[in-house]
Amino acid sequence: MRLSLAVVSAAVLLSACAPTTRQSVAPQVAAAPPVENYVWARNDGRRMSENPDLLRQGQADQAACRASASGGGTLNLSAFQSCMESRGYSRRRA
């Protein structure tokens, strides 16, 4: 009887020293709304993807509008859109 009591006591003491595993519970995060893809298209109907010169011009126009609409490290989207529209582009869903 004493031997079994000693074994049980030892097991209890040793189990108290055993490292415990912690299960971390990730916080619930709301799913992001679906992203709608938009592209800038020329108002004259010519496709930039079919013409390397128009593609380069479109990229240059976007860079210029981005530069003029940026201030303090942020982009003013309204100013960017106005700039692009003034250069003959419109934003369309892809």
Backbone as JSON Lines, residues from 0, in Angstrom:
{"i":0,"aa":"M","n":[0.83,-1.19,0.0],"ca":[0.0,0.0,0.0],"c":[0.87,1.24,0.0]}
{"i":1,"aa":"R","n":[1.93,1.21,0.83],"ca":[2.81,2.38,0.87],"c":[3.5,2.6,-0.46]}
{"i":2,"aa":"L","n":[3.84,1.49,-1.15],"ca":[4.51,1.62,-2.43],"c":[3.6,2.25,-3.46]}
{"i":3,"aa":"S","n":[2.35,1.85,-3.49],"ca":[1.43,2.44,-4.46],"c":[1.15,3.9,-4.13]}
{"i":4,"aa":"L","n":[1.1,4.24,-2.83],"ca":[0.91,5.63,-2.43],"c":[2.12,6.46,-2.83]}
{"i":5,"aa":"A","n":[3.31,5.9,-2.7],"ca":[4.52,6.61,-3.09],"c":[4.56,6.82,-4.6]}
{"i":6,"aa":"V","n":[4.14,5.82,-5.36],"ca":[4.13,5.93,-6.82],"c":[3.13,6.99,-7.26]}
{"i":7,"aa":"V","n":[1.95,6.97,-6.67],"ca":[0.94,7.97,-7.02],"c":[1.4,9.36,-6.64]}
{"i":8,"aa":"S","n":[1.99,9.51,-5.48],"ca":[2.49,10.82,-5.04],"c":[3.58,11.33,-5.97]}
{"i":9,"aa":"A","n":[4.46,10.45,-6.37],"ca":[5.54,10.84,-7.29],"c":[4.97,11.25,-8.64]}
{"i":10,"aa":"A","n":[3.99,10.53,-9.11],"ca":[3.37,10.86,-10.39],"c":[2.69,12.21,-10.34]}
{"i":11,"aa":"V","n":[2.03,12.51,-9.25],"ca":[1.36,13.8,-9.09],"c":[2.37,14.93,-9.05]}
{"i":12,"aa":"L","n":[3.44,14.72,-8.29],"ca":[4.47,15.75,-8.19],"c":[5.16,15.98,-9.52]}
{"i":13,"aa":"L","n":[5.46,14.91,-10.23],"ca":[6.13,15.06,-11.53],"c":[5.21,15.7,-12.57]}
{"i":14,"aa":"S","n":[3.94,15.4,-12.52],"ca":[3.02,15.99,-13.5],"c":[2.88,17.49,-13.28]}
{"i":15,"aa":"A","n":[3.09,17.94,-12.05],"ca":[3.03,19.38,-11.77],"c":[4.22,20.1,-12.37]}
{"i":16,"aa":"C","n":[5.32,19.39,-12.57],"ca":[6.53,19.99,-13.15],"c":[6.54,19.93,-14.66]}
{"i":17,"aa":"A","n":[5.67,19.15,-15.22],"ca":[5.67,18.99,-16.68],"c":[5.23,20.29,-17.34]}
{"i":18,"aa":"P","n":[5.88,20.63,-18.46],"ca":[5.47,21.85,-19.15],"c":[4.06,21.71,-19.69]}
{"i":19,"aa":"T","n":[3.34,22.78,-19.64],"ca":[1.99,22.76,-20.15],"c":[1.98,23.38,-21.54]}
{"i":20,"aa":"T","n":[1.11,22.91,-22.36],"ca":[0.96,23.49,-23.69],"c":[-0.21,24.45,-23.65]}
{"i":21,"aa":"R","n":[0.0,25.56,-24.26],"ca":[-1.07,26.55,-24.3],"c":[-1.65,26.6,-25.7]}
{"i":22,"aa":"Q","n":[-2.91,26.65,-25.74],"ca":[-3.56,26.8,-27.03],"c":[-3.89,28.27,-27.19]}
{"i":23,"aa":"S","n":[-3.34,28.85,-28.23],"ca":[-3.66,30.25,-28.46],"c":[-4.92,30.33,-29.31]}
{"i":24,"aa":"V","n":[-5.73,31.24,-28.95],"ca":[-6.97,31.44,-29.68],"c":[-6.81,32.71,-30.49]}
{"i":25,"aa":"A","n":[-6.88,32.56,-31.79],"ca":[-6.75,33.72,-32.67],"c":[-8.01,34.57,-32.55]}
{"i":26,"aa":"P","n":[-7.83,35.88,-32.5],"ca":[-9.0,36.74,-32.42],"c":[-9.81,36.65,-33.71]}
{"i":27,"aa":"Q","n":[-11.08,36.79,-33.57],"ca":[-11.95,36.76,-34.74],"c":[-11.81,38.07,-35.5]}
{"i":28,"aa":"V","n":[-11.5,37.95,-36.77],"ca":[-11.33,39.14,-37.61],"c":[-12.4,39.09,-38.69]}
{"i":29,"aa":"A","n":[-13.04,40.19,-38.88],"ca":[-14.07,40.26,-39.91],"c":[-13.43,40.1,-41.28]}
{"i":30,"aa":"A","n":[-14.07,39.39,-42.14],"ca":[-13.55,39.2,-43.5],"c":[-13.59,40.54,-44.24]}
{"i":31,"aa":"A","n":[-12.55,40.77,-45.01],"ca":[-12.49,41.99,-45.79],"c":[-13.54,41.93,-46.9]}
{"i":32,"aa":"P","n":[-14.11,43.07,-47.22],"ca":[-15.09,43.07,-48.31],"c":[-14.4,42.72,-49.62]}
{"i":33,"aa":"P","n":[-15.12,42.15,-50.55],"ca":[-14.5,41.79,-51.82],"c":[-13.98,43.05,-52.53]}
{"i":34,"aa":"V","n":[-12.83,42.9,-53.14],"ca":[-12.21,44.03,-53.83],"c":[-12.72,44.05,-55.26]}
{"i":35,"aa":"E","n":[-13.19,45.2,-55.67],"ca":[-13.61,45.34,-57.05],"c":[-12.43,45.88,-57.84]}
{"i":36,"aa":"N","n":[-12.19,45.3,-58.98],"ca":[-11.07,45.72,-59.8],"c":[-11.53,46.76,-60.82]}
{"i":37,"aa":"Y","n":[-10.77,47.85,-60.86],"ca":[-11.05,48.9,-61.82],"c":[-9.81,49.14,-62.66]}
{"i":38,"aa":"V","n":[-10.03,49.62,-63.85],"ca":[-8.94,49.99,-64.74],"c":[-9.22,51.37,-65.31]}
{"i":39,"aa":"W","n":[-8.16,52.02,-65.77],"ca":[-8.31,53.29,-66.46],"c":[-8.34,53.0,-67.94]}
{"i":40,"aa":"A","n":[-9.38,53.45,-68.61],"ca":[-9.54,53.22,-70.05],"c":[-9.58,54.56,-70.77]}
{"i":41,"aa":"R","n":[-9.12,54.54,-72.0],"ca":[-9.14,55.76,-72.81],"c":[-10.57,56.05,-73.25]}
{"i":42,"aa":"N","n":[-10.93,57.31,-73.23],"ca":[-12.28,57.69,-73.64],"c":[-12.48,57.59,-75.15]}
{"i":43,"aa":"D","n":[-11.38,57.56,-75.93],"ca":[-11.52,57.46,-77.38],"c":[-11.71,56.01,-77.85]}
{"i":44,"aa":"G","n":[-11.71,55.06,-76.9],"ca":[-11.99,53.66,-77.23],"c":[-10.79,52.86,-77.68]}
{"i":45,"aa":"R","n":[-9.64,53.51,-77.9],"ca":[-8.46,52.75,-78.31],"c":[-7.91,51.99,-77.1]}
{"i":46,"aa":"R","n":[-7.51,50.74,-77.36],"ca":[-7.03,49.87,-76.27],"c":[-5.54,50.04,-76.09]}
{"i":47,"aa":"M","n":[-5.15,50.34,-74.86],"ca":[-3.73,50.49,-74.55],"c":[-3.0,49.15,-74.63]}
{"i":48,"aa":"S","n":[-3.69,48.06,-74.33],"ca":[-3.04,46.75,-74.33],"c":[-2.62,46.33,-75.74]}
{"i":49,"aa":"E","n":[-3.22,46.91,-76.76],"ca":[-2.9,46.55,-78.13],"c":[-1.89,47.49,-78.78]}
{"i":50,"aa":"N","n":[-1.48,48.53,-78.06],"ca":[-0.6,49.53,-78.64],"c":[0.45,49.95,-77.61]}
{"i":51,"aa":"P","n":[1.71,49.57,-77.81],"ca":[2.75,49.89,-76.83],"c":[2.91,51.39,-76.6]}
{"i":52,"aa":"D","n":[2.71,52.21,-77.63],"ca":[2.83,53.66,-77.46],"c":[1.72,54.21,-76.55]}
{"i":53,"aa":"L","n":[0.51,53.71,-76.75],"ca":[-0.6,54.15,-75.89],"c":[-0.41,53.65,-74.46]}
{"i":54,"aa":"L","n":[0.15,52.46,-74.31],"ca":[0.41,51.92,-72.98],"c":[1.43,52.79,-72.25]}
{"i":55,"aa":"R","n":[2.52,53.15,-72.95],"ca":[3.53,54.02,-72.32],"c":[2.92,55.38,-71.97]}
{"i":56,"aa":"Q","n":[2.08,55.92,-72.85],"ca":[1.45,57.2,-72.56],"c":[0.52,57.08,-71.35]}
{"i":57,"aa":"G","n":[-0.23,55.99,-71.26],"ca":[-1.11,55.78,-70.11],"c":[-0.33,55.66,-68.81]}
{"i":58,"aa":"Q","n":[0.78,54.96,-68.85],"ca":[1.61,54.83,-67.65],"c":[2.21,56.17,-67.25]}
{"i":59,"aa":"A","n":[2.62,56.96,-68.25],"ca":[3.17,58.29,-67.96],"c":[2.1,59.2,-67.38]}
{"i":60,"aa":"D","n":[0.88,59.13,-67.93],"ca":[-0.22,59.95,-67.41],"c":[-0.56,59.56,-65.98]}
{"i":61,"aa":"Q","n":[-0.57,58.27,-65.69],"ca":[-0.85,57.83,-64.32],"c":[0.23,58.31,-63.37]}
{"i":62,"aa":"A","n":[1.49,58.23,-63.79],"ca":[2.59,58.67,-62.93],"c":[2.49,60.17,-62.67]}
{"i":63,"aa":"A","n":[2.18,60.95,-63.71],"ca":[2.06,62.4,-63.54],"c":[0.9,62.75,-62.63]}
{"i":64,"aa":"C","n":[-0.23,62.07,-62.8],"ca":[-1.39,62.35,-61.96],"c":[-1.14,61.91,-60.52]}
{"i":65,"aa":"R","n":[-0.45,60.79,-60.35],"ca":[-0.12,60.32,-59.01],"c":[0.78,61.33,-58.3]}
{"i":66,"aa":"A","n":[1.75,61.87,-59.05],"ca":[2.67,62.85,-58.47],"c":[1.94,64.13,-58.1]}
{"i":67,"aa":"S","n":[1.03,64.58,-58.96],"ca":[0.33,65.84,-58.67],"c":[-0.72,65.69,-57.58]}
{"i":68,"aa":"A","n":[-1.22,64.48,-57.38],"ca":[-2.26,64.25,-56.37],"c":[-1.69,63.76,-55.04]}
{"i":69,"aa":"S","n":[-0.37,63.65,-54.96],"ca":[0.25,63.16,-53.72],"c":[0.75,64.34,-52.9]}
{"i":70,"aa":"G","n":[0.59,64.19,-51.62],"ca":[1.09,65.2,-50.7],"c":[1.19,64.63,-49.31]}
{"i":71,"aa":"G","n":[2.31,64.83,-48.67],"ca":[2.48,64.33,-47.31],"c":[2.49,62.83,-47.23]}
{"i":72,"aa":"G","n":[2.88,62.16,-48.32],"ca":[2.97,60.7,-48.29],"c":[1.66,59.99,-48.56]}
{"i":73,"aa":"T","n":[0.61,60.73,-48.86],"ca":[-0.67,60.09,-49.15],"c":[-1.16,60.53,-50.52]}
{"i":74,"aa":"L","n":[-1.99,59.72,-51.1],"ca":[-2.55,60.01,-52.41],"c":[-3.98,60.49,-52.24]}
{"i":75,"aa":"N","n":[-4.28,61.66,-52.78],"ca":[-5.64,62.17,-52.77],"c":[-6.36,61.54,-53.97]}
{"i":76,"aa":"L","n":[-7.2,60.55,-53.69],"ca":[-7.85,59.8,-54.76],"c":[-8.74,60.67,-55.63]}
{"i":77,"aa":"S","n":[-9.42,61.63,-55.03],"ca":[-10.29,62.51,-55.8],"c":[-9.48,63.35,-56.78]}
{"i":78,"aa":"A","n":[-8.35,63.88,-56.33],"ca":[-7.48,64.67,-57.2],"c":[-6.88,63.79,-58.3]}
{"i":79,"aa":"F","n":[-6.51,62.58,-57.96],"ca":[-5.95,61.65,-58.95],"c":[-6.98,61.35,-60.03]}
{"i":80,"aa":"Q","n":[-8.21,61.07,-59.61],"ca":[-9.27,60.76,-60.57],"c":[-9.56,61.96,-61.46]}
{"i":81,"aa":"S","n":[-9.62,63.14,-60.89],"ca":[-9.87,64.35,-61.69],"c":[-8.77,64.56,-62.71]}
{"i":82,"aa":"C","n":[-7.53,64.34,-62.31],"ca":[-6.4,64.48,-63.22],"c":[-6.5,63.5,-64.38]}
{"i":83,"aa":"M","n":[-6.79,62.25,-64.06],"ca":[-6.9,61.23,-65.12],"c":[-8.04,61.55,-66.07]}
{"i":84,"aa":"E","n":[-9.16,62.0,-65.53],"ca":[-10.3,62.35,-66.38],"c":[-9.96,63.53,-67.29]}
{"i":85,"aa":"S","n":[-9.19,64.49,-66.77],"ca":[-8.83,65.64,-67.59],"c":[-7.86,65.25,-68.71]}
{"i":86,"aa":"R","n":[-7.22,64.1,-68.58],"ca":[-6.29,63.62,-69.61],"c":[-6.97,62.65,-70.58]}
{"i":87,"aa":"G","n":[-8.27,62.46,-70.44],"ca":[-9.01,61.63,-71.4],"c":[-9.19,60.18,-71.0]}
{"i":88,"aa":"Y","n":[-9.19,59.89,-69.71],"ca":[-9.39,58.52,-69.23],"c":[-10.63,58.47,-68.35]}
{"i":89,"aa":"S","n":[-11.21,57.28,-68.27],"ca":[-12.32,57.06,-67.32],"c":[-12.06,55.74,-66.61]}
{"i":90,"aa":"R","n":[-12.53,55.68,-65.4],"ca":[-12.35,54.48,-64.57],"c":[-13.49,53.54,-64.86]}
{"i":91,"aa":"R","n":[-13.15,52.3,-65.2],"ca":[-14.15,51.29,-65.53],"c":[-13.88,50.01,-64.76]}
{"i":92,"aa":"R","n":[-14.93,49.29,-64.48],"ca":[-14.8,48.0,-63.8],"c":[-14.13,47.01,-64.76]}
{"i":93,"aa":"A","n":[-13.15,46.28,-64.23],"ca":[-12.41,45.31,-65.06],"c":[-13.22,44.06,-65.32]}
